[in-house]
Amino acid sequence: MTPASGTPRSIPELDVAVSECRTCPRLVEWRELVAREKRAAFRDETYWGRPVPGFGPVDARLLIVGLAPAAHGANRTGRMFTGDRSGDVLYAAMHAVGLATQPTATHIADGLELIGTRITSPVHCAPPANKPTPEERDRCRHWLETELHILAPTVRAVMVLGGFGWQALLPVLDGAGWTIPRPRPKFGHGAHVVLTSPEKELPDLHLFGCFHVSQQNTFTGRLTPAMVEQVLAAAADAAGIDRSQPRPSSAN
């Protein structure tokens, strides 16, 4: 996949461009309405209220793909999975397996850093009821394509949270140059597929599935911290990330 003229060529450029997008009228209206009205618990805070760019190092070996920002989480804080209960589960698991420097994510300046891992999503604006439309997903697709193109020299594994992200990502991977098997791999927790590219133009890419860290899954026990940690550890090892470095035992 060759980036179009004017397409961001670096992660910092991409992050700025994403945060300025106003392509989807319904999502723009909703994210800004939430930012004005706020949740009572956060009434004294200034909401981000814009598209949320990816988070993590520019040379990540592992990419985590979610769904979309939460209205009072990332749409409030301006950072993926930060300030909501889904993020509480994800970052605690990432810290437990050596992919994050602390187990909590409360605000954009809390000192959290990710180790060899970047988090992104197919849709960068908070959608009403956490449900973007297929048209909104497709309009946002070029951001994910660009992000993957920039990361292609280093990324070796992708962990997808939920079926929505899985279905959104497969055509992007296909367009980036990896061969998607036929029939297409089905999403499932613990699913693992190794994708190759014609003539070995790209390194093999390990694709992992994990149930989304939503409250619907974590509160019911469908997804436990141990289940998240297991897939994260497998994806990190497939990506070749060194997880042996010591980490702080608690957040600030």
C-alpha positions in Angstrom: 0.0 0.0 0.0 1.5 3.3 -1.1 0.3 6.4 0.9 -1.5 9.1 -1.0 0.0 12.5 -1.6 -0.5 14.6 1.6 -0.8 11.5 3.8 1.1 11.8 7.1 4.5 10.1 6.9 5.2 9.8 10.6 3.3 8.9 13.8 3.5 12.5 15.2 2.1 13.9 11.9 -0.6 11.2 11.9 -1.6 12.0 15.5 -2.1 15.7 14.7 -4.1 14.9 11.6 -6.4 12.5 13.3 -7.1 14.9 16.1 -8.3 17.5 13.6 -10.7 15.3 11.6 -14.3 16.4 11.2 -15.4 14.0 8.5 -18.4 12.3 10.2 -21.1 14.8 11.1 -22.9 12.5 13.6 -19.7 11.7 15.4 -18.6 15.3 15.5 -21.9 16.4 16.9 -22.0 13.7 19.6 -18.4 13.9 20.8 -18.7 17.7 21.2 -22.1 17.5 22.9 -20.7 15.0 25.4 -17.7 17.4 26.0 -20.1 20.3 26.7 -22.7 18.5 28.9 -20.2 16.2 30.7 -20.8 13.6 33.3 -21.5 14.9 36.8 -18.4 13.3 38.2 -16.3 15.2 35.7 -18.1 18.5 35.6 -15.0 20.5 36.6 -12.8 18.9 33.9 -12.2 20.1 30.4 -13.1 17.3 28.0 -10.9 16.6 24.9 -14.0 16.3 22.7 -12.0 15.5 19.5 -10.9 12.4 17.6 -8.4 10.4 19.8 -5.1 9.4 18.1 -3.3 6.2 18.8 -1.0 5.9 21.8 2.4 4.3 22.1 5.9 4.3 20.6 6.5 5.2 17.0 8.4 1.9 16.5 5.9 -0.4 18.1 6.3 -4.2 17.5 2.8 -4.9 18.8 -0.4 -3.1 17.8 -3.6 -3.3 19.8 -6.7 -2.5 17.9 -9.9 -1.6 19.9 -13.3 -0.3 18.7 -13.7 3.5 19.4 -13.1 6.0 22.2 -15.5 5.9 25.2 -17.6 9.1 25.6 -16.4 9.8 29.2 -13.1 8.0 28.9 -10.8 8.8 25.9 -13.2 11.4 24.6 -12.6 13.2 28.0 -8.9 12.5 28.5 -7.6 12.5 24.9 -5.8 9.2 25.2 -6.9 5.7 24.2 -8.5 3.7 27.0 -7.7 6.3 29.6 -10.1 7.2 32.3 -12.6 4.4 32.0 -13.1 0.9 33.4 -12.2 -0.8 30.1 -8.9 0.9 30.3 -8.5 -0.1 34.0 -8.6 -3.8 32.9 -6.4 -3.3 29.8 -3.6 -1.3 31.4 -3.5 -3.5 34.5 -3.1 -6.5 32.3 -0.5 -4.8 30.2 1.5 -3.9 33.3 1.2 -7.4 34.6 2.9 -8.8 31.5 5.5 -6.1 31.1 4.0 -3.9 28.4 3.2 -0.8 30.4 5.2 1.1 33.0 2.2 1.4 35.4 -1.1 -0.4 35.9 -3.4 2.6 35.7 -4.3 5.3 33.2 -6.1 8.3 34.7 -5.1 11.3 32.6 -2.9 12.1 29.6 0.0 13.4 31.8 0.0 10.6 34.3 3.4 9.3 33.2 2.2 6.0 31.6 4.4 4.7 28.9 3.9 1.6 26.8 6.7 -0.9 26.0 7.0 -1.9 22.4 3.2 -1.5 22.0 0.8 1.0 20.4 -3.0 1.2 20.9 -5.3 2.4 18.2 -8.9 1.9 16.9 -10.8 1.6 13.6 -12.9 4.6 14.7 -11.3 7.6 16.4 -14.4 9.5 17.6 -16.7 8.5 20.5 -19.9 7.1 18.9 -23.4 7.2 20.4 -24.1 4.0 22.4 -20.6 2.9 21.5 -21.8 1.8 18.1 -20.3 3.5 15.0 -22.0 2.8 11.7 -20.4 0.8 8.9 -20.2 4.1 6.9 -18.3 5.8 9.8 -16.0 2.9 10.1 -15.2 3.0 6.4 -14.7 6.8 6.4 -12.2 6.4 9.3 -10.4 3.5 7.6 -7.7 5.5 5.9 -6.3 6.5 9.4 -5.8 2.9 10.3 -4.3 2.2 6.9 -1.8 5.0 7.3 -0.9 4.0 10.8 -0.2 0.4 9.8 1.8 1.6 6.8 4.0 3.7 9.1 4.4 0.9 11.6 5.0 -1.8 8.9 8.8 -1.8 9.3 8.6 -2.8 13.0 5.2 -4.3 13.7 5.2 -8.1 14.0 1.9 -8.8 15.8 -1.6 -7.3 16.2 -4.0 -8.0 19.0 -7.6 -7.2 18.2 -10.2 -6.4 20.9 -13.5 -7.6 19.8 -15.2 -8.7 16.5 -15.8 -5.1 15.3 -12.1 -4.4 15.2 -11.3 -7.8 13.7 -13.7 -7.2 10.8 -12.5 -3.7 10.3 -8.8 -4.7 10.3 -8.8 -7.6 7.9 -9.3 -5.6 4.7 -6.7 -3.1 6.0 -4.2 -5.8 6.4 -5.0 -7.1 3.0 -4.5 -3.7 1.4 -1.2 -3.3 3.3 0.2 -6.4 1.6 -0.5 -9.3 3.9 -2.4 -12.3 2.4 -5.7 -13.0 4.2 -6.6 -16.7 4.1 -9.8 -17.9 2.4 -12.2 -18.4 4.1 -11.4 -15.4 6.2 -10.2 -16.1 9.7 -13.1 -15.9 12.2 -12.8 -13.8 15.3 -12.6 -15.6 18.7 -10.9 -15.2 22.0 -7.4 -16.7 21.7 -7.6 -16.9 17.9 -4.2 -16.8 16.3 -3.4 -16.5 12.6 0.0 -16.0 11.0 -0.3 -13.8 7.9 2.3 -13.8 5.1 2.9 -11.6 2.1 3.6 -12.5 -1.5 7.2 -12.8 -2.3 8.0 -12.1 1.4 7.7 -8.4 0.8 6.7 -7.9 4.4 7.6 -9.9 7.5 5.1 -12.4 8.8 2.4 -10.8 11.0 0.8 -12.6 13.9 -2.8 -11.8 14.4 -4.5 -12.4 17.7 -8.1 -12.1 18.9 -9.2 -11.2 22.4 -12.7 -10.4 23.7 -13.1 -6.6 24.2 -12.3 -5.3 27.6 -15.8 -3.8 27.9 -17.8 -3.8 31.1 -20.3 -6.1 29.4 -17.6 -8.7 29.2 -15.5 -8.1 32.3 -18.4 -7.6 34.7 -20.1 -10.8 33.6 -16.9 -12.9 33.8 -16.9 -13.6 30.1 -13.5 -12.0 30.1 -11.1 -12.2 33.1 -7.8 -10.4 33.7 -6.0 -13.7 33.3 -7.6 -14.2 29.9 -6.4 -10.8 28.8 -2.9 -11.3 30.1 -2.6 -14.7 28.4 -3.3 -13.2 24.9 -1.2 -10.1 25.6 1.8 -12.3 26.6 1.4 -14.5 23.5 1.2 -11.5 21.2 4.1 -9.8 22.9 6.3 -12.9 22.5 5.3 -13.3 18.9 6.2 -9.7 18.3 9.6 -10.2 19.9 9.2 -7.7 22.7 11.6 -7.9 25.6 9.4 -8.0 28.7 12.1 -8.8 31.2 12.8 -5.2 32.3 11.7 -4.4 35.9 8.6 -2.2 36.2 7.2 -0.1 39.0 4.7 -2.1 41.2 2.2 0.7 41.5 1.1 3.9 39.7 1.5 7.4 40.8 
